[in-house]
């Protein structure tokens, strides 16, 4: 049985209980982060905590911990659950008032803090020479207008991901007003004629920590990248498509709506990016 953390106490997962009045349960009134660790070392922790603060600020939920306290909690969660390659899920809700009401509780109640872990499987960048790539579909973006907040209200994302699974794919790439936004739980990059493009950060997308890392890697290693709008037509015409997230790193999409992307295999630019990504991860997490 894995250990979790709930409101100041570490315990077995089967012992954890929240109030049915918790606003995360009743309203999805909360935010979350998923922070990977490799070789037991937290990866891009500061960037995840900064985004957590932005999400909490957007919902006007006080941050229950300073950065050093979050770091200590994350490290203890990793140690209690075996270390290695593991991700830490942390969730903060507005708490559990006595009364169900749409308005914020007055007086305010303490936020509910929950943390758990999951194993992290090797991603495609672990062996870019033999990675097969993955399938995706295109779907209409049915989510709300503040996708820049990493909120726990994920039902539209769940329905979109399930639509992809039903089609034998791993991800749905979303279109709003004729433009690519992101995946159901990923950011999107496209390559055409040797140039990389990714939609800019607006309220329509989540500013992914891995997205920012890929942008950084491209700029540091002179891979031609521009942040701009990508049309649905440009998505279908791409030579390469990548999706990025903290669990997938950078995953090449080789079929889109059952049609090959480029030559139907992971592309040369993705392989270059994957090698650079793996080098950085190994150095940051002391991986041999």
Secondary structure, 3 states (H helix, E strand, C coil): CCEEEECCEEEEHHHCCCCCCCHHHHHCCEEEEEEEEECCEECCHHHHHHHHHHHHHHHCCCCCCCHHHHHHHHHHHHHHCCCCCEEEEEEEECCCCCCCCCCCCCCCCCCEEEEEEEECCCCHHHHCCCCCCEEEEEEECCCCCCCCCCECCCHHHHHHHHHHHHCCCCEEEEEECCEEEEECCCEEEEEECCEEEECCCCCCCCCCHHHHHHHHHHHHCCCCEEECCCEHHHHHCCCEEEEEECCCEEEEEEEECCEECCCCCCCHHHHHHHHHHHHHHHHHCCCC
